[in-house]
Amino acid sequence: MIIERTKSEIVIRVSSKINTYGLQRLVGYLKYQEHTSTSQAKQSDIDTLAKEVNKSWWNNNKQRFITE
């Protein structure tokens, strides 16, 4: 593995034999880090938003799971 830092990016080179599932998970985590690095959101705000999204999702999908 080779890790290289330039002025604008970090380049990581790995063997083509690496497990792509694990690599995709790592890429997902790195994207998350990149997108949230400048966020000023507080954890409490994120928790509130997550609860709202989950409640909305459940209200829109519960008929798929509950049969009367």
C-alpha positions in Angstrom: 0.0 0.0 0.0 1.2 3.5 -0.9 -0.2 6.7 0.6 0.8 9.9 -1.0 -0.2 13.5 0.0 -0.3 16.3 -2.5 -1.5 19.9 -2.0 -5.1 19.1 -2.8 -5.6 15.4 -2.1 -4.4 12.2 -0.6 -3.8 9.3 -3.0 -4.0 5.7 -1.7 -2.8 2.8 -3.8 -3.6 -0.8 -2.9 -3.1 -4.1 -4.6 -5.8 -5.2 -7.0 -6.1 -8.4 -4.9 -7.8 -6.5 -2.1 -11.4 -7.5 -1.1 -13.7 -5.1 -2.9 -16.5 -5.3 -0.2 -14.1 -4.1 2.5 -12.7 -1.5 0.1 -16.2 -0.1 -0.6 -16.9 0.1 3.1 -13.7 2.1 3.6 -14.5 4.4 0.7 -18.0 5.0 2.2 -16.4 6.0 5.5 -13.9 8.3 3.8 -16.8 10.0 1.8 -18.6 10.5 5.1 -15.5 12.0 6.7 -15.0 14.3 3.7 -18.6 15.5 3.6 -18.9 16.1 7.4 -15.5 17.6 7.9 -16.8 21.2 7.7 -20.2 20.5 9.3 -21.2 22.7 12.3 -24.1 20.5 13.2 -24.5 19.4 16.8 -25.1 15.8 17.7 -28.4 16.7 19.2 -29.5 18.3 15.9 -28.5 15.1 14.0 -30.4 12.9 16.5 -33.5 15.0 16.1 -33.3 14.8 12.4 -32.8 11.0 12.5 -35.8 10.5 14.7 -38.0 12.6 12.3 -36.7 10.7 9.2 -37.3 7.3 10.9 -40.8 8.3 12.0 -41.7 9.5 8.5 -40.3 6.3 7.0 -42.2 4.1 9.3 -45.5 6.0 8.7 -45.0 5.6 4.9 -44.0 1.9 5.1 -45.6 0.2 8.1 -48.4 -1.3 5.9 -45.7 -3.4 4.2 -44.9 -5.1 7.6 -48.1 -5.1 9.5 -51.1 -7.1 8.2 -54.5 -6.6 9.8 
